[in-house]
Amino acid sequence: MDQVLRFESHAFGRPYHAARVRIPARARDTELHTHADFHEFMGVVSGSGEHLLTTGVEQLRPGDVVLVRPSDRHAVRGSAPDGLEFVNVAFPSSAWQSFLDLTRTDPGAAWASARGPVTFNATEAIAVFEHALERFQDEPGPYDLLRFWIDLIPLVSTAKGSARPRTPDWLARACTAMRSEDNLRGGVPRLLELAGVSPAHLSRSMRAAYGVTPTDFVADLRLEHASSLLAATNDPVAAIAARCGFSSQSYFSRCFTTAHRLSPRDFRRRSQRAFVP
């Protein structure tokens, strides 16, 4: 069975996770895995390797930039003689989609509809990855993630392939507004108010644009916000549950533990002593 990775299991309340990964030649492949709730960009720094996909094997060379989505099943292998070195930057899918919606970035639709991970060759983009890694080692804020996207996107070209329909403006505005804590507490009823459409129309549109139901979208946003509050504040767990719109502390704890395989208190303890080399 493939590994299914969750963002907060690695980021511990940070807005993104960055790491330098070195895979020696002839080393065991990384495990085949998918992502439950995050996207990642890989920037190949040096050496060479192979990207193992359900659609086949792609060669990886210095200057390659790869966008991997939650739906992608993949693993990485280093090639002789030098193996492979890349910088990996991962971030919540909900934040990525909000950024695409807010900026009306056109490439996002084509990237989302591609058959597998989207690969570009943009040697000049590797410096952007190095900067993101440096900032990650010094308690990054949301602005640092925005800066990474803003610096990177102009350096990569749009992938070829059929684009999915553009996200409607009303849906993009409603989903962006839901990141406000006041709206988040209102849940799906508040999302419906912001969207100004029928429940059925909202559900169809969200499935077409984002591949999730309104309920799942709101639940993911609530858990994402709760993770940030647990890592960055000393608020009681009950207060965080209420701030994020959960009906009770016990219900919040069940949802959080199911999603992250850690209780809120264990997650807080680990996030406060987390060290990323």
N, C-alpha and C positions, 0 to 999 in steps of 0.2 A: 504493500500500500504506500502511495506517495505521501511525503510530508506535506502538511498544509500549514504554512507559516502565518502568524498574525503579527501585525505591526507593533503593537505595544509590548509584545514579548521581547523585543529588541530595543525599542526606542525609550521606554520608560518615561513617558510624559513629554519627551522632546518633540518638536514639530517635524523633525525628520531624523533619519539615521544614516550615517555615512561610515564607511570602512574601506581600508585598503586590503585587497585580497590577493594573495600569492598562491598559485597552484603549480607545484613543480611538475616537470615533465615526468610522465609515467606514473604520476601519483593516482590514487584512487579517485574516480570522478566524484564531484559533489553529488549529493543525493537528489534524485528526481523530486521536484517539489512544485507546488503551486502556492499562490498567495491568497489568503482569505480576504484581505481588506486593504491591500496597498499596491501601488505601482512602484517601479524602480527604474532608474537609468544606470547603465553600466558604461563606464568610460575606460577603454583598454589603453593602459599606459605603456606596456612593453611586452616583448615576447610574442607568443602566438598560442592559439588553442582552438578548441571546438565548442560550439554551442549545440548541445544535444536537445532536439525538439521532437515533438510528435510528427512534424512535417519533414523531418530529416536532420542532417547535420550541416551547420553553417560554420565556416572558418572565421576566426576572430584574429584581427591584426591590430597593431598600434594605430590609434586614431579612430577606431570604430566606437560608435556610440549606439547602445541598444536600449530600447524602451521595452520593458517586460510588464505585462498587465496581469491582473489576478487570474484571468482565464488561461494563461499560458503555463504549460507543463514543461519544465526545462531543467537542465543540469549543465555543468561546465567542466571541461577537461583541458589540462595543459599539454602542450605539444613540445617535442624535442627541438632544439637542445635546451632552451632557456625556460621552458614553462610559460605561464601566463600571469600577468599582473594587471589588475584593474581596480578602479575606485567605484564603489557601489553607493548610490544615493537612493534611499527608499523613503516613501512618504504616503500618507493616507490617501486612498482613492477618492474619498469625499472632498478632501482639500484640493486635490488636483482638478477634479471636475468643477469645483467652485471657481478655481482660477481660470479655467478655460471658458466657463460661462461668463465670468465678470469681464474678461478681456476680449471675449468673442474671438478667440484664437481658432482660426479655421482648420489648421492641421489636425486638431484633436479628433475630428470625426473620421478622417481617413485612417489615423493611427488606431482608433478603436475598432474599426471594421476589418483591419488586416487579418490574414489567416493565422499569423504567428507573431512573435516579437518583431518589432520594427527596427531595422539596422540602418544606420547612416555612417558615412565616413566624414569626419570633421575633426582633423587633427588639432585645430586651434581650440576646440571645445574642451580638451583635456585639462587645460589650465582652469577652466570653470569648475571642474570636478575637484581639482586640488584645493581651490579656494573654499569650496563647500566643506571639504574634509577638515581644513584648518579651522573654520568657524565652528564646526560641530564639536571639536575638542575643547571649546571655550563656551559651553552652555548657550547654544544658539537660540534665537528667538524666531517667531514667525517671519519677520522681515528677511532673515537669512535664507529661508526656503524660497520666498518670493524672489529674492535676488538671484538665486540659482536658476530658477525657471526663466526669469527675464533675460539673464545673460546667455542661457543655453539655447533657447528656442530660435533666436535669429541665426544661429550657427548650424542648425540642422535643417535639411530640406524635407519637404512633405513627402511621405511615403506614397508610392504608386498604389493604386487599387481603388475600388469603389467606396465612396464615402457614404456613411449613414446619413439620414435626414438631419438637418440642422436642428439643434435644440430650440424649441420655441422661446421667444423672449420672455413671455409671461412665466414659463417654467424656470428659466434660468434665474430670473429675479426672485421668485418665490424660494427657490432652493438656497440662494445666497443669503436671503433674509433670515432663513431658518437657523443660521449659525449664531444669531443673537440669542442670548440666554433667555430673554423674556419670551421670544417666539418658541424656543426649544421646549420650554415648559408647557406650552400649549399643545404640543404634539401634532398628530395628523389633522385634528380639527383646525388648528391654527394654520397649517400648511394649506388646507383647503381654502381658508379665508384669504390668504395671501395670493393663491393661484386664481381664485375667482371663477372656478369651473366646477363641474359636477364631479362626484367621487369616481365615477366610472371613467370619465375623460382624464382625470388626473392619473388614475392607475394605468390606463393605456399609454399615456404620454410618458410617464416615468419608466415604464418597462421598455418602451421603444428607445428612449434617450439614454437611460442609465442602466437598464437591465435589472432593476430592483423594484419592489413594491414601495408605496409610500410608507407603510409601516416599517419595513426594513431600513429604508433611508433614514427615518427619524431615529430608530433604535441605534443605528450605527453612529449618527451624529451625537446622540446622548452619551454613548459609551466613550466616544472619542473625547468629548468635553470632560467627562468624569475622570478619564485617565490623566488629562492635563491638570485638573484640580487636585487630584490625589498626589501627583508628583510635585506640584508647585506651591501648594498651600498646606496649612495645618488645620483646615476646617474639619470638623467631625464628619465621619462617613455619612451619618444621617442628614447632615446639612448639605453635603454634596449631592446626595440622592435627590433631595428636594429641589436644589438649584437646577438639576438636569431634567426634572420632570418625572421622576419615578414616584410611584404611588406610595412606596414604603421602603425603608432601609432593607428589609428582608428580601423584597422583590428585586431591588437593585443589586444586592449581593449575589442572588442567584443568577441574574442576567450577566453580571460582570464575571463571575467565576466560570460560567459556561463559555463565555467568549474568550477569556484570557487564561483559563486554567490556573488562576490565582485568585484568592479572595482579595477584596479591596485593600484590606490591612496588609496582607502579604505583598501585594503589588506596591503599596506605598513604601514599605520597608526596603524592598529591593530597589525601587527607583531612587531612594535617597542615598543608597550606598553604591549605586551603579557606577561602574568605571569602564570607560571605553578606551582601549589603548590607541 
